[in-house]
Amino acid sequence: MTTRTLDPGARLSPLLHLLILTQLAFNIGFFAVLPFLAEHLGQSIGLAGWLVGFVLGLRTFSQQGLFVVGGALADRYGVRPVVLAGCALRIAGFAWLGYAQETWSVIGAVLLIGFAAALFSPAVESEVARQAVVWEESGGGSRTRVLALFTVAGQAGAFVGPLLGGLLLSVDFPAVCLAGAGIFVLVLAGHAWLLPQHIPGRSRVAFRGGMKPLLRNRRFLALCCGYGAYLLAYNQLYLALPAEVERAAGSQAPLAWLFALSSLLVVTAQLPVTRWVGERLAMRRSMVAGLLLIAAGFVVVAAARPAGRTGTAGLLPAAGFVVLLTLGQMLVAPVARAWVPDLAEEGRLGLYTGALSSVSGLIVLAGSSATGALLDTGLHPAVPWLVLAAVPLTAIGLLPRRT
């Protein structure tokens, strides 16, 4: 076993600083608009409930489902043109959405918004992962710490964005959309100025010949299953948790506080947790620990459900679930991204980074449908939460070995 001298004072490269700040700006612009979209579609435009859900689903599909396309384009043409094109499309999409009134127009705008992210997100994420490996190999420290900082930046943006959008909503929804577009104008200008035309060490490869090896890469697909189990669990913040909060509090008002709790935990604790775990656990063990914490969160609610407590006491299990889920997220999310470079083919990191999101997104899509049906079955109230706890536990057995 070889040893490497680490320089704990090593600074991140200017490119890494730019990409991490990019994630912060992306999420501020995006979350300034997204939380208010459903109400705008239903109340201001008057779309039926099923149509609102359909439009939101189309946005998710055009984003997560097409990440693999954006990743492949980044491998073929480089990071800069794909990021710039994605920012330009996001600006156009937000401006269009602000004034869209007809159903076809709304659908066109949200598809454009989603596809924009499918371009720039895998390009940025794959380059952050690659630069994190370079930083690690140069003696800077664990690559997972870089990906943790990337996660913190994204979560900070997700926290600030709704606050900005909420302030501008007092004007009107178009003002919110134009503010989101304005943020991406700044991002576009900054990247046109600062992002290199060619990043040293990043080769360009043809489109053809990448998918077959990916689909035969069992270790990578196993990682996708583990990451998909985490995402399915995280999605319960929007599916199972609201029902539990409604039962305990009589309304969904406490949800905002629970979401804020999750964001603040990530912003304040992600880096210390990653540093502490990185000194003690390898990548696979970190993911195992994270999935165990997530499973424990579901068990906490399942154990408390038979008592049927309401009020503040009734909300404590939900708060415990959020805390354990968020701690599990801190262990799983950075490690999964940091692991991809070890499993990807040479020159195909963008494709594999995009595929991680796309394959995991398909798992979430299928799992969320099953979860919705499970919550409506009328079974003992603890059963759905115990079934959900079994998902991350099952995923542990699927995780690839580190070497």
C-alpha positions in Angstrom: 0.0 0.0 0.0 1.4 3.4 -1.0 1.2 6.5 1.2 0.8 10.0 0.1 1.7 13.2 2.0 -1.3 15.4 2.3 -1.2 19.1 2.5 -4.2 20.1 4.7 -3.6 23.7 3.7 -3.8 23.0 0.0 -6.1 25.5 -1.8 -8.7 24.6 -4.3 -8.0 25.6 -7.9 -9.7 28.7 -9.4 -11.7 26.4 -11.6 -13.0 24.4 -8.7 -14.0 27.7 -6.9 -15.8 28.8 -10.1 -17.7 25.5 -10.4 -18.7 25.4 -6.7 -20.0 29.0 -6.9 -21.8 28.0 -10.1 -23.8 25.4 -8.1 -24.7 28.0 -5.6 -25.9 30.4 -8.3 -27.8 27.7 -10.2 -29.8 26.7 -7.2 -30.6 30.3 -6.1 -32.0 31.0 -9.6 -33.8 27.7 -9.8 -35.4 27.7 -6.3 -36.4 31.3 -6.6 -39.0 30.1 -9.1 -39.8 26.4 -8.5 -41.5 26.5 -5.1 -44.1 28.9 -6.4 -44.8 27.2 -9.8 -47.5 24.8 -8.7 -49.6 27.6 -7.1 -49.1 29.9 -10.1 -50.3 27.1 -12.5 -53.3 26.2 -10.4 -54.4 29.6 -9.0 -53.3 32.2 -11.6 -53.6 30.2 -14.8 -56.3 27.9 -13.6 -54.9 24.5 -14.7 -56.6 21.4 -13.3 -54.8 19.6 -10.5 -53.9 16.6 -12.7 -52.5 19.0 -15.3 -50.4 20.8 -12.8 -48.9 17.5 -11.7 -48.3 16.5 -15.3 -46.5 19.7 -16.0 -44.3 19.3 -13.0 -43.6 15.7 -14.0 -42.6 16.8 -17.5 -40.1 19.3 -16.0 -38.5 16.5 -13.9 -38.4 14.2 -16.8 -36.8 16.8 -19.2 -34.2 17.4 -16.5 -33.3 14.2 -14.7 -34.2 11.9 -17.5 -32.0 13.7 -20.0 -28.9 14.2 -17.8 -27.3 11.4 -19.7 -27.6 13.4 -22.9 -26.0 16.5 -21.3 -23.2 14.4 -19.9 -22.5 12.8 -23.3 -22.5 16.3 -24.9 -20.0 17.5 -22.3 -17.7 14.5 -23.2 -18.0 15.3 -26.9 -17.8 19.1 -27.0 -16.3 20.1 -23.6 -17.7 21.8 -20.5 -17.8 25.4 -21.7 -20.1 25.2 -24.7 -22.6 22.9 -22.9 -22.7 25.1 -19.8 -23.1 28.3 -21.8 -25.9 26.7 -24.0 -27.7 25.4 -20.9 -27.6 28.9 -19.2 -28.9 30.5 -22.4 -31.8 28.0 -22.6 -32.6 28.5 -18.9 -32.8 32.3 -19.4 -35.2 31.9 -22.3 -37.2 29.3 -20.4 -37.7 31.5 -17.3 -38.6 34.6 -19.3 -41.1 32.5 -21.3 -42.6 30.9 -18.2 -43.2 34.3 -16.6 -45.6 35.3 -19.4 -47.0 31.9 -20.5 -50.7 31.7 -20.1 -51.8 28.9 -22.4 -51.2 25.2 -21.5 -49.0 24.5 -24.6 -47.0 27.6 -23.8 -46.5 26.6 -20.1 -45.4 23.1 -21.2 -42.9 24.5 -23.7 -41.4 26.7 -21.1 -41.0 24.0 -18.4 -39.5 21.6 -21.0 -37.0 24.2 -21.9 -36.2 24.9 -18.3 -35.7 21.2 -17.6 -33.5 20.5 -20.6 -31.3 23.5 -19.8 -30.4 21.8 -16.5 -29.9 18.5 -18.3 -27.2 20.3 -20.2 -25.3 22.4 -17.6 -25.7 20.2 -14.5 -23.9 17.0 -15.6 -21.2 19.1 -17.3 -20.5 21.0 -14.1 -20.9 17.9 -11.8 -18.6 15.7 -13.9 -15.9 18.4 -14.0 -16.1 19.0 -10.3 -15.7 15.2 -9.8 -12.7 15.1 -12.1 -11.1 18.1 -10.6 -11.7 16.6 -7.1 -9.7 13.5 -8.1 -6.9 15.7 -9.4 -6.9 17.6 -6.1 -6.7 14.4 -4.2 -3.9 12.9 -6.3 -1.9 16.2 -5.9 -2.0 15.7 -2.1 -4.8 18.2 -1.3 -7.0 15.7 0.6 -10.0 13.5 0.1 -12.0 14.1 -3.1 -15.1 13.6 -1.0 -14.4 16.8 0.8 -14.6 18.7 -2.5 -17.9 17.1 -3.4 -19.2 17.9 0.1 -18.4 21.5 -0.5 -20.2 21.3 -3.8 -23.2 19.8 -1.9 -23.1 22.6 0.7 -23.1 25.3 -2.0 -26.1 23.7 -3.7 -28.0 23.4 -0.4 -27.2 27.0 0.4 -28.7 28.1 -2.9 -31.8 26.0 -2.3 -32.2 27.8 1.0 -31.7 31.3 -0.3 -33.6 30.9 -3.5 -37.1 30.5 -2.0 -36.5 33.5 0.2 -35.7 35.7 -2.8 -38.6 34.3 -4.7 -41.0 34.9 -1.8 -40.0 38.6 -1.6 -40.5 39.1 -5.3 -43.8 37.2 -5.3 -45.3 40.3 -3.6 -44.8 42.0 -7.0 -46.0 39.2 -9.3 -44.9 35.8 -10.7 -43.3 37.3 -13.9 -41.0 39.3 -11.5 -39.9 36.1 -9.9 -39.2 34.5 -13.2 -37.3 37.5 -14.5 -35.2 37.5 -11.3 -34.4 33.9 -11.9 -33.5 34.6 -15.5 -31.3 37.5 -14.4 -29.3 35.3 -12.1 -28.6 33.0 -15.0 -27.6 36.0 -17.2 -24.9 36.7 -14.6 -23.8 33.1 -14.6 -23.7 33.0 -18.4 -21.5 36.2 -18.4 -19.2 34.9 -15.7 -18.6 31.6 -17.4 -18.1 33.2 -20.8 -15.4 35.2 -19.2 -13.8 32.8 -16.7 -14.4 29.2 -17.9 -11.5 28.0 -20.0 -12.0 27.0 -23.7 -10.1 23.8 -23.0 -9.6 22.3 -19.5 -6.2 20.5 -19.2 -6.6 16.7 -18.9 -10.1 16.6 -20.3 -10.2 14.7 -23.6 -13.1 14.7 -26.0 -14.7 11.5 -27.3 -17.2 10.6 -29.9 -20.9 9.9 -29.0 -20.8 6.3 -30.3 -19.5 3.5 -28.2 -20.3 4.7 -24.8 -23.7 3.3 -23.8 -23.0 -0.4 -24.3 -20.0 -0.6 -21.9 -22.0 1.6 -19.4 -25.0 -0.8 -19.5 -22.6 -3.8 -19.0 -20.8 -2.0 -16.1 -22.4 -3.9 -13.2 -20.4 -2.0 -10.5 -21.6 1.3 -11.8 -25.2 0.1 -12.1 -25.0 -1.2 -8.6 -23.9 2.3 -7.4 -26.9 3.7 -9.3 -29.2 1.4 -7.3 -27.7 2.5 -4.0 -27.9 6.2 -5.0 -31.5 5.6 -6.4 -32.5 4.1 -3.0 -31.2 7.3 -1.3 -33.1 9.6 -3.7 -36.3 7.6 -3.3 -35.9 8.0 0.5 -35.2 11.7 0.1 -38.3 12.1 -2.1 -40.4 11.1 0.9 -39.9 14.7 2.1 -42.4 15.6 -0.5 -44.6 12.5 -0.4 -44.8 10.5 2.9 -43.7 13.3 5.3 -46.4 15.8 4.3 -49.1 13.2 5.1 -47.4 12.5 8.5 -47.2 16.2 9.3 -50.8 16.8 8.3 -51.9 13.9 10.6 -49.8 15.2 13.6 -50.4 19.0 13.3 -53.7 19.2 11.4 -52.0 21.2 8.6 -48.8 21.3 6.6 -47.5 24.5 8.0 -44.7 22.8 10.0 -43.2 21.5 6.7 -41.5 24.8 6.0 -39.7 24.5 9.3 -38.7 20.9 8.7 -37.3 21.8 5.2 -35.4 24.7 6.7 -34.0 22.4 9.4 -32.7 20.0 6.7 -31.1 22.8 4.7 -29.4 24.4 7.7 -28.1 21.0 8.8 -26.4 20.5 5.5 -25.0 24.0 5.3 -23.6 23.9 8.9 -22.6 20.3 9.3 -21.8 18.8 5.9 -18.1 19.7 5.9 -17.3 18.7 9.5 -19.2 15.4 9.0 -17.4 14.7 5.7 -14.0 15.4 7.3 -14.7 13.2 10.3 -16.1 10.3 8.3 -13.4 10.7 5.6 -10.7 10.0 8.2 -12.4 6.8 9.4 -14.5 5.2 6.7 -13.8 4.2 3.1 -16.3 5.2 0.4 -18.4 2.0 0.6 -18.6 2.0 4.4 -19.6 5.7 4.3 -22.5 4.9 1.9 -23.5 1.9 4.1 -23.5 4.1 7.2 -25.6 6.7 5.4 -28.2 4.2 4.2 -28.4 2.8 7.7 -29.2 6.2 9.1 -31.8 6.8 6.4 -33.5 3.4 7.3 -33.4 4.4 11.0 -35.3 7.6 10.1 -38.2 5.6 8.7 -38.1 3.2 11.6 -38.5 6.1 14.1 -41.8 7.2 12.5 -43.0 3.6 12.2 -42.3 3.0 15.9 -44.2 6.1 16.9 -47.2 5.7 14.6 -49.2 3.2 16.7 -49.3 5.7 19.5 -51.0 8.3 17.2 -49.7 11.3 19.1 -50.6 14.8 17.8 -49.4 18.3 18.4 -45.8 19.0 19.2 -45.2 15.5 20.6 -46.6 14.1 17.4 -44.2 16.1 15.3 -41.1 14.8 17.1 -40.9 11.6 15.1 -41.2 13.6 11.8 -38.3 15.9 13.0 -36.3 12.8 13.9 -36.9 11.4 10.4 -35.7 14.7 8.8 -32.5 14.8 10.9 -31.6 11.1 10.3 -32.4 11.4 6.6 -30.3 14.6 6.3 -27.4 13.0 8.1 -27.7 10.0 5.8 -27.7 12.4 2.8 -24.5 14.0 4.1 -22.7 10.6 3.9 -24.3 9.2 0.7 -24.5 12.1 -1.8 -20.9 13.4 -1.9 -19.5 9.8 -1.8 -21.6 8.6 -4.7 -20.4 11.4 -6.9 -16.8 10.9 -5.8 -17.0 7.2 -6.6 -18.1 7.7 -10.2 -14.6 8.6 -11.6 -13.4 5.2 -10.4 -16.1 3.4 -12.3 -16.3 5.4 -15.5 -14.5 4.7 -18.8 -11.7 7.0 -19.7 -13.1 10.2 -21.3 -16.7 9.3 -20.5 -17.1 10.9 -17.0 -19.8 13.2 -18.2 -21.8 10.3 -19.6 -21.5 8.4 -16.4 -22.2 11.4 -14.2 -25.4 12.1 -16.2 -26.4 8.4 -16.2 -26.1 8.3 -12.4 -28.9 10.9 -12.2 -30.9 9.5 -15.1 -30.9 5.8 -13.9 -31.5 6.9 -10.3 -34.3 9.1 -11.5 -36.0 6.2 -13.2 -35.8 4.3 -9.9 -37.4 7.2 -8.0 -40.1 7.5 -10.6 -41.1 3.8 -10.3 -40.6 3.8 -6.5 -42.6 6.9 -5.9 -45.6 5.5 -7.8 -45.4 2.4 -5.6 -45.0 4.5 -2.5 -48.1 6.5 -3.3 -50.1 3.3 -3.8 -48.7 1.9 -0.5 -49.7 5.0 1.4 -53.3 4.7 0.1 -53.8 1.0 0.9 -55.2 1.4 4.4 -52.7 -0.9 6.0 -51.5 -0.5 9.5 -50.0 3.0 9.7 -46.5 1.7 10.5 -46.3 -0.7 7.5 -45.5 1.9 4.8 -42.7 3.3 6.8 -41.3 -0.1 7.6 -41.4 -1.0 3.8 -39.6 2.3 3.0 -37.0 1.5 5.7 -36.3 -1.8 3.9 -35.4 0.0 0.6 -32.1 1.5 1.8 -31.3 -1.7 3.7 -31.7 -3.7 0.6 -29.6 -1.3 -1.4 -26.7 -1.9 1.0 -26.3 -5.4 -0.3 -26.2 -4.1 -3.9 -23.3 -1.6 -3.4 -20.2 -2.4 -5.3 -16.9 -3.2 -3.5 -14.5 -0.3 -3.4 -11.7 -2.0 -5.3 
